[in-house]
Amino acid sequence: MCIRDRCGVIKNQIVIQSYIHNPLLVENHKFDFRIYMLIASTDPYIVFYHDGFLRVSLEIYDPNSKERSVHLTNTEFSKKAWAKMEKEGVKTEELRDFQMWNFTRFQNYLLQKNIINDTNWLDNYLRPQFKRMFAHLVRMGKEGFYQDPRQYQLWGIDFIICLLYTSDAADDLLCVDLGGRRIIQKK
């Protein structure tokens, strides 16, 4: 039985993704990437990538917080925080500018904080990684697509960068590896 044939049949809760406890933060806020993939045709497969944007939580990240808006970057969960901040005099444009970053702004932030040192990190590492993941997703779901040159789908896919400790740094936990490019000192 195919998974899609069991939709609504399985009554147990299933964990789709594990919680990431050590996310990379921007300005002490959790964020994720919303990336777009257009499958323009399924016969032959024609797939396009689009950068999308970063969604930054309006709340400062606290891994022990019970507040959902601290852990979720979804703009739906930010509505309460937006309303509160607008009452405090923060302008809508400022909130939107803080919450939605483009990739260039993110790269500049990482360069400024000395987290990366490659001024072409987006093209040399991040975008190729996302594109490899997209190719993997298409291969995984290939059997579920109706094979037709007129068939298309637009996917919004979310990614989070977590800090992975390198084997060299495992003993003292002083360094983390971001993007396989550079070891950085933890503060």
Phi and psi in degrees as GROMACS dihedral restraints (atoms count N, CA, C in turn):
[ dihedral_restraints ]
;  ai    aj    ak    al  type     phi  dphi    fc
    3     4     5     6     1   -73.1    20    10
    4     5     6     7     1   148.2    20    10
    6     7     8     9     1   -55.9    20    10
    7     8     9    10     1   -42.9    20    10
    9    10    11    12     1   -65.6    20    10
   10    11    12    13     1   -21.5    20    10
   12    13    14    15     1   -75.9    20    10
   13    14    15    16     1   -15.7    20    10
   15    16    17    18     1   -98.3    20    10
   16    17    18    19     1     6.0    20    10
   18    19    20    21     1   -58.9    20    10
   19    20    21    22     1   124.2    20    10
   21    22    23    24     1    85.6    20    10
   22    23    24    25     1   -11.5    20    10
   24    25    26    27     1   -88.9    20    10
   25    26    27    28     1   -39.9    20    10
   27    28    29    30     1   -77.8    20    10
   28    29    30    31     1   122.6    20    10
   30    31    32    33     1   -97.3    20    10
   31    32    33    34     1   -15.4    20    10
   33    34    35    36     1   -76.2    20    10
   34    35    36    37     1   151.2    20    10
   36    37    38    39     1   -78.4    20    10
   37    38    39    40     1   139.7    20    10
   39    40    41    42     1  -123.3    20    10
   40    41    42    43     1   134.2    20    10
   42    43    44    45     1   -81.0    20    10
   43    44    45    46     1   117.7    20    10
   45    46    47    48     1   -83.3    20    10
   46    47    48    49     1   -38.3    20    10
   48    49    50    51     1  -144.0    20    10
   49    50    51    52     1   146.3    20    10
   51    52    53    54     1   -78.0    20    10
   52    53    54    55     1   151.0    20    10
   54    55    56    57     1   -71.4    20    10
   55    56    57    58     1   134.2    20    10
   57    58    59    60     1   -93.3    20    10
   58    59    60    61     1   111.7    20    10
   60    61    62    63     1   -84.5    20    10
   61    62    63    64     1   -17.2    20    10
   63    64    65    66     1  -125.9    20    10
   64    65    66    67     1    60.4    20    10
   66    67    68    69     1   -72.9    20    10
   67    68    69    70     1   150.8    20    10
   69    70    71    72     1   -67.3    20    10
   70    71    72    73     1   137.5    20    10
   72    73    74    75     1  -112.9    20    10
   73    74    75    76     1   152.1    20    10
   75    76    77    78     1  -116.0    20    10
   76    77    78    79     1   121.7    20    10
   78    79    80    81     1    51.0    20    10
   79    80    81    82     1    40.3    20    10
   81    82    83    84     1    67.3    20    10
   82    83    84    85     1    20.6    20    10
   84    85    86    87     1  -119.6    20    10
   85    86    87    88     1   141.6    20    10
   87    88    89    90     1   -71.9    20    10
   88    89    90    91     1   148.6    20    10
   90    91    92    93     1  -147.1    20    10
   91    92    93    94     1   163.6    20    10
   93    94    95    96     1  -141.4    20    10
   94    95    96    97     1   168.0    20    10
   96    97    98    99     1  -100.0    20    10
   97    98    99   100     1   132.4    20    10
   99   100   101   102     1  -106.2    20    10
  100   101   102   103     1   109.6    20    10
  102   103   104   105     1  -112.8    20    10
  103   104   105   106     1   147.0    20    10
  105   106   107   108     1  -112.6    20    10
  106   107   108   109     1   139.3    20    10
  108   109   110   111     1  -128.5    20    10
  109   110   111   112     1   125.6    20    10
  111   112   113   114     1  -107.4    20    10
  112   113   114   115     1   118.6    20    10
  114   115   116   117     1   -92.8    20    10
  115   116   117   118     1    99.1    20    10
  117   118   119   120     1   -77.7    20    10
  118   119   120   121     1   -23.8    20    10
  120   121   122   123     1  -156.6    20    10
  121   122   123   124     1   148.0    20    10
  123   124   125   126     1  -110.8    20    10
  124   125   126   127     1     3.0    20    10
  126   127   128   129     1  -154.2    20    10
  127   128   129   130     1    86.8    20    10
  129   130   131   132     1   -78.2    20    10
  130   131   132   133     1   168.0    20    10
  132   133   134   135     1   -72.6    20    10
  133   134   135   136     1   125.1    20    10
  135   136   137   138     1  -129.9    20    10
  136   137   138   139     1   116.9    20    10
  138   139   140   141     1  -126.4    20    10
  139   140   141   142     1   133.3    20    10
  141   142   143   144     1  -117.8    20    10
  142   143   144   145     1   148.1    20    10
  144   145   146   147     1  -111.9    20    10
  145   146   147   148     1   143.2    20    10
  147   148   149   150     1  -137.7    20    10
  148   149   150   151     1   134.7    20    10
  150   151   152   153     1   -52.7    20    10
  151   152   153   154     1   -42.5    20    10
  153   154   155   156     1    72.3    20    10
  154   155   156   157     1  -135.9    20    10
  156   157   158   159     1  -160.0    20    10
  157   158   159   160     1   170.2    20    10
  159   160   161   162     1   -93.4    20    10
  160   161   162   163     1   140.2    20    10
  162   163   164   165     1  -110.4    20    10
  163   164   165   166     1   115.9    20    10
  165   166   167   168     1  -105.3    20    10
  166   167   168   169     1   131.3    20    10
  168   169   170   171     1   -64.0    20    10
  169   170   171   172     1   142.0    20    10
  171   172   173   174     1   -78.6    20    10
  172   173   174   175     1   -14.7    20    10
  174   175   176   177     1   -96.9    20    10
  175   176   177   178     1   142.9    20    10
  177   178   179   180     1   -65.8    20    10
  178   179   180   181     1   136.4    20    10
  180   181   182   183     1   -72.8    20    10
  181   182   183   184     1   128.6    20    10
  183   184   185   186     1  -136.5    20    10
  184   185   186   187     1   109.6    20    10
  186   187   188   189     1   -60.6    20    10
  187   188   189   190     1   -18.3    20    10
  189   190   191   192     1   -94.8    20    10
  190   191   192   193     1    -3.4    20    10
  192   193   194   195     1   -68.7    20    10
  193   194   195   196     1   144.0    20    10
  195   196   197   198     1   -93.3    20    10
  196   197   198   199     1    -6.5    20    10
  198   199   200   201     1   -75.7    20    10
  199   200   201   202     1   121.8    20    10
  201   202   203   204     1   -61.6    20    10
  202   203   204   205     1   -34.7    20    10
  204   205   206   207     1   -67.0    20    10
  205   206   207   208     1   -17.1    20    10
  207   208   209   210     1   -74.2    20    10
  208   209   210   211     1   -34.7    20    10
  210   211   212   213     1   -96.4    20    10
  211   212   213   214     1   -23.3    20    10
  213   214   215   216     1  -109.9    20    10
  214   215   216   217     1   135.9    20    10
  216   217   218   219     1   -98.5    20    10
  217   218   219   220     1    -1.0    20    10
  219   220   221   222     1   -55.7    20    10
  220   221   222   223     1   131.8    20    10
  222   223   224   225     1   -63.1    20    10
  223   224   225   226     1   -24.6    20    10
  225   226   227   228     1   -61.8    20    10
  226   227   228   229     1   -38.3    20    10
  228   229   230   231     1   -77.8    20    10
  229   230   231   232     1   -11.0    20    10
  231   232   233   234     1   -87.3    20    10
  232   233   234   235     1    -9.1    20    10
  234   235   236   237     1   -56.8    20    10
  235   236   237   238     1   -42.5    20    10
  237   238   239   240     1   -63.7    20    10
  238   239   240   241     1   -44.3    20    10
  240   241   242   243     1   -65.7    20    10
  241   242   243   244     1   -39.5    20    10
  243   244   245   246     1   -59.1    20    10
  244   245   246   247     1   -47.9    20    10
  246   247   248   249     1   -60.5    20    10
  247   248   249   250     1   -43.4    20    10
  249   250   251   252     1   -63.1    20    10
  250   251   252   253     1   -45.5    20    10
  252   253   254   255     1   -70.7    20    10
  253   254   255   256     1   -34.7    20    10
  255   256   257   258     1   -65.2    20    10
  256   257   258   259     1   -36.5    20    10
  258   259   260   261     1   -64.6    20    10
  259   260   261   262     1   -29.3    20    10
  261   262   263   264     1   -84.0    20    10
  262   263   264   265     1     1.1    20    10
  264   265   266   267     1   100.1    20    10
  265   266   267   268     1     4.2    20    10
  267   268   269   270     1   -78.7    20    10
  268   269   270   271     1   131.8    20    10
  270   271   272   273     1   -77.5    20    10
  271   272   273   274     1   149.1    20    10
  273   274   275   276     1   -56.1    20    10
  274   275   276   277     1   -41.3    20    10
  276   277   278   279     1   -62.1    20    10
  277   278   279   280     1   -38.4    20    10
  279   280   281   282     1   -65.8    20    10
  280   281   282   283     1   -42.1    20    10
  282   283   284   285     1   -63.2    20    10
  283   284   285   286     1   -46.6    20    10
  285   286   287   288     1   -63.0    20    10
  286   287   288   289     1   -41.8    20    10
  288   289   290   291     1   -63.3    20    10
  289   290   291   292     1   -38.1    20    10
  291   292   293   294     1   -71.6    20    10
  292   293   294   295     1   -40.2    20    10
  294   295   296   297     1   -81.6    20    10
  295   296   297   298     1   -26.1    20    10
  297   298   299   300     1  -120.5    20    10
  298   299   300   301     1   113.0    20    10
  300   301   302   303     1  -110.3    20    10
  301   302   303   304     1   145.9    20    10
  303   304   305   306     1   -89.3    20    10
  304   305   306   307     1   171.3    20    10
  306   307   308   309     1   -65.7    20    10
  307   308   309   310     1   -36.4    20    10
  309   310   311   312     1   -63.6    20    10
  310   311   312   313     1   -42.8    20    10
  312   313   314   315     1   -61.2    20    10
  313   314   315   316     1   -41.0    20    10
  315   316   317   318     1   -63.1    20    10
  316   317   318   319     1   -46.9    20    10
  318   319   320   321     1   -60.9    20    10
  319   320   321   322     1   -43.6    20    10
  321   322   323   324     1   -61.4    20    10
  322   323   324   325     1   -38.5    20    10
  324   325   326   327     1   -62.0    20    10
  325   326   327   328     1   -46.4    20    10
  327   328   329   330     1   -64.1    20    10
  328   329   330   331     1   -38.8    20    10
  330   331   332   333     1   -64.6    20    10
  331   332   333   334     1   -45.1    20    10
  333   334   335   336     1   -61.9    20    10
  334   335   336   337     1   -37.3    20    10
  336   337   338   339     1   -86.1    20    10
  337   338   339   340     1     3.6    20    10
  339   340   341   342     1    59.1    20    10
  340   341   342   343     1    31.5    20    10
  342   343   344   345     1   -83.1    20    10
  343   344   345   346     1   -34.2    20    10
  345   346   347   348     1  -126.4    20    10
  346   347   348   349     1   161.7    20    10
  348   349   350   351     1  -128.4    20    10
  349   350   351   352     1     2.7    20    10
  351   352   353   354     1   -95.1    20    10
  352   353   354   355     1   113.5    20    10
  354   355   356   357     1   -69.1    20    10
  355   356   357   358     1   -10.9    20    10
  357   358   359   360     1  -112.2    20    10
  358   359   360   361     1    28.5    20    10
  360   361   362   363     1   -56.1    20    10
  361   362   363   364     1   -39.2    20    10
  363   364   365   366     1   -58.3    20    10
  364   365   366   367     1   -48.2    20    10
  366   367   368   369     1   -80.6    20    10
  367   368   369   370     1   -30.8    20    10
  369   370   371   372     1   -82.6    20    10
  370   371   372   373     1   -25.9    20    10
  372   373   374   375     1  -132.2    20    10
  373   374   375   376     1   -59.8    20    10
  375   376   377   378     1   -64.3    20    10
  376   377   378   379     1   -54.0    20    10
  378   379   380   381     1   -60.8    20    10
  379   380   381   382     1   -45.4    20    10
  381   382   383   384     1   -59.2    20    10
  382   383   384   385     1   -35.9    20    10
  384   385   386   387     1   -63.7    20    10
  385   386   387   388     1   -47.3    20    10
  387   388   389   390     1   -60.9    20    10
  388   389   390   391     1   -42.7    20    10
  390   391   392   393     1   -63.7    20    10
  391   392   393   394     1   -38.6    20    10
  393   394   395   396     1   -63.4    20    10
  394   395   396   397     1   -40.8    20    10
  396   397   398   399     1   -65.0    20    10
  397   398   399   400     1   -38.8    20    10
  399   400   401   402     1   -62.2    20    10
  400   401   402   403     1   -45.8    20    10
  402   403   404   405     1   -59.3    20    10
  403   404   405   406     1   -40.0    20    10
  405   406   407   408     1   -64.3    20    10
  406   407   408   409     1   -44.2    20    10
  408   409   410   411     1   -60.5    20    10
  409   410   411   412     1   -41.9    20    10
  411   412   413   414     1   -65.0    20    10
  412   413   414   415     1   -43.5    20    10
  414   415   416   417     1   -62.8    20    10
  415   416   417   418     1   -39.8    20    10
  417   418   419   420     1   -64.0    20    10
  418   419   420   421     1   -38.5    20    10
  420   421   422   423     1   -96.2    20    10
  421   422   423   424     1     3.7    20    10
  423   424   425   426     1   -53.2    20    10
  424   425   426   427     1   -40.1    20    10
  426   427   428   429     1   -68.8    20    10
  427   428   429   430     1   -22.1    20    10
  429   430   431   432     1   -86.3    20    10
  430   431   432   433     1    -7.6    20    10
  432   433   434   435     1   -88.7    20    10
  433   434   435   436     1   137.2    20    10
  435   436   437   438     1   -70.4    20    10
  436   437   438   439     1   125.8    20    10
  438   439   440   441     1   -82.9    20    10
  439   440   441   442     1   102.4    20    10
  441   442   443   444     1  -159.3    20    10
  442   443   444   445     1   133.6    20    10
  444   445   446   447     1   -64.4    20    10
  445   446   447   448     1   -16.6    20    10
  447   448   449   450     1   -92.7    20    10
  448   449   450   451     1    -3.8    20    10
  450   451   452   453     1   -80.1    20    10
  451   452   453   454     1   128.8    20    10
  453   454   455   456     1  -140.9    20    10
  454   455   456   457     1   158.0    20    10
  456   457   458   459     1  -145.5    20    10
  457   458   459   460     1   142.8    20    10
  459   460   461   462     1  -113.3    20    10
  460   461   462   463     1   121.8    20    10
  462   463   464   465     1  -112.4    20    10
  463   464   465   466     1   136.4    20    10
  465   466   467   468     1  -105.5    20    10
  466   467   468   469     1   116.5    20    10
  468   469   470   471     1  -118.1    20    10
  469   470   471   472     1   135.0    20    10
  471   472   473   474     1  -105.8    20    10
  472   473   474   475     1   138.3    20    10
  474   475   476   477     1  -132.4    20    10
  475   476   477   478     1   148.0    20    10
  477   478   479   480     1  -125.8    20    10
  478   479   480   481     1   140.1    20    10
  480   481   482   483     1   -93.9    20    10
  481   482   483   484     1   125.2    20    10
  483   484   485   486     1  -108.4    20    10
  484   485   486   487     1   155.1    20    10
  486   487   488   489     1   -83.7    20    10
  487   488   489   490     1   120.1    20    10
  489   490   491   492     1  -104.0    20    10
  490   491   492   493     1   128.8    20    10
  492   493   494   495     1   -77.7    20    10
  493   494   495   496     1   135.1    20    10
  495   496   497   498     1   -80.7    20    10
  496   497   498   499     1   158.4    20    10
  498   499   500   501     1   -63.8    20    10
  499   500   501   502     1   -33.5    20    10
  501   502   503   504     1   -64.9    20    10
  502   503   504   505     1   -31.4    20    10
  504   505   506   507     1   -98.5    20    10
  505   506   507   508     1     0.3    20    10
  507   508   509   510     1   -61.7    20    10
  508   509   510   511     1   -31.3    20    10
  510   511   512   513     1   -69.6    20    10
  511   512   513   514     1   -44.5    20    10
  513   514   515   516     1  -105.8    20    10
  514   515   516   517     1    -8.1    20    10
  516   517   518   519     1    52.9    20    10
  517   518   519   520     1    33.0    20    10
  519   520   521   522     1   -94.1    20    10
  520   521   522   523     1   -17.6    20    10
  522   523   524   525     1  -124.8    20    10
  523   524   525   526     1   151.0    20    10
  525   526   527   528     1  -130.9    20    10
  526   527   528   529     1   155.1    20    10
  528   529   530   531     1  -109.1    20    10
  529   530   531   532     1   119.9    20    10
  531   532   533   534     1  -115.5    20    10
  532   533   534   535     1   112.9    20    10
  534   535   536   537     1    72.5    20    10
  535   536   537   538     1    18.8    20    10
  537   538   539   540     1    62.4    20    10
  538   539   540   541     1    14.2    20    10
  540   541   542   543     1  -107.7    20    10
  541   542   543   544     1   -30.5    20    10
  543   544   545   546     1  -158.8    20    10
  544   545   546   547     1   142.6    20    10
  546   547   548   549     1   -90.9    20    10
  547   548   549   550     1   130.3    20    10
  549   550   551   552     1  -117.0    20    10
  550   551   552   553     1   151.8    20    10
  552   553   554   555     1   -81.1    20    10
  553   554   555   556     1   131.7    20    10
  555   556   557   558     1   -76.2    20    10
  556   557   558   559     1   145.0    20    10
